[in-house]
Amino acid sequence: MPSPSTPLLPLPRTPAVSGVLETLAFFRDPDFARGRFEQYGDVFETTLLGQRTVFLRGSQAVADLFAQAEAVEGWWPESVRVLLGPLSLANRNGADHKARRRVVGQLFTNAALKRYGPGIVALVNELCEELRAAGGAVALAPRLRRFAFQVIATTVLGLDGADREALFSDFETWSRGLFSFPLALPGSPYARALRARGRLLERLAAVLAQAQAAAAAGAPLAAGGLDLLAGGLDEAGLPLADDDVVEQLLLLLFAGYETTASSLSCLLLTLLQHPAELAWLQEELATLSWPPLPGEELGAYDPARAPRLDAVVKEVMRLTPPVGGFFRRTREAIGLAGVAVPADRVVQVSIAASHRHGAAGEDLELFRPQRHLDGGTTVGLLPFGGGERVCLGKALAELEIRLLAVGVLRQLTLTLEPGQDLTLAVMPSPTPRDGLRVRAAAGPIAMNRRS
Ligand code: HEM
């Protein structure tokens, strides 16, 4: 951050007035922010649907934003805010927010993750078995979505089969409303999502009540981790009310499912498109056994034991971050990378653009995982955000990704089906347009591609 005596530069602005065309471009053009960063610099303002929005990229601007946490607060578009609900920690700030992060964070401690490890390994093996038995081409992306949903719904929340299926379908309806226009016209995605929200909350409340009853009766550990939440205290030191906890559980489904599913699809797609890097990774995987020894799921493929896998995951998330950006709102005027940003602005941190913005001459458009091992990059990675609102489920997501990558790549040969669209739809998270159709056979993944 510049010293207080350095005068701040005025905030560059696009000429947008109503923001209608700008909003259309924002939704249609994946390079919307990048072109404007090239034109206006690392911090600029435009108008999206009447809302003045500041975009920023790059390590300096991001570090300045995190360093001024008191001057900003969380912000979400209205549709997301309403569908998550007023109690959700995503919609809270200050002590209120911190207390709920502490409570929910109990689901993601090392001890909790150790508990989930065997369940995730079983789900990976189930998926591999299903793919092997399919006998023809299968769309992998939807199966990875289901896998990611099962991890959060079964392994973390402890839902059984029937509850999970009902929840899955309501959840898909709810998600479709998230980035829609927030007007509840009959039959609109937003109206359907609001009704689905009601059902989801009821179901989650019932699951929480069951977990509490089992814990009170001293019954053996229920599946999942909900017993870990018992006794969680709010900012005043009082137990959280059940409806409060239930809204946090809904947030976990939202935050933890689409994102992880996207990272898994992009990981396998990218490896299948880059046979040389896949072969490089396979050399390391050949030294690791699958499944991990019971009780060692957490550390078996960690960055110390599987540095190439770690580098590949980092590089995939650099180029195709599951979350392209996150928001804040300024309560006061602040300076970001030497530029003055007024109070009451929505700020969007562009993760995707930051990940491709480094020192002059860096080959940042290329998929080159080795850059994370040879100290060859200056890019600050922030796929999980940072500061006071850094992703709460980062450790779970990383565990899930490592276990799935090793389990699939050690057990299956995957081949891309020819003639499919492998480009990515970017909203809400990057996913191959044709669903990533592959054929699977037993044995380590093939080095050849068919398209
Ligand atoms: C590859 C997978 C994932 C990615 C890339 C990801 C990324 C992010 C990002 C960028 C944020 C916003 C941070 C900010 O506003 O500064 C976030 C927040 C959050 N994530 Fe994740 N996430 C992933 C998986 C998960 C999982 C598995 C869970 C839990 C089950 C989870 C729970 C959360 C929660 C609760 C928040 C809100 C934190 C807050 O507002 O304080 N995420 N995540």
Residues whose N, C-alpha, C, O or C-beta is under 5 A from the ligand:
A	BS01	HEM	L89 A90 L252 A255 G256 T259 T260 S263 P322 V323 F326 F327 L382 P383 F384 G385 G386 E388 R389 V390 C391 L392 G393 K394 L396 A397
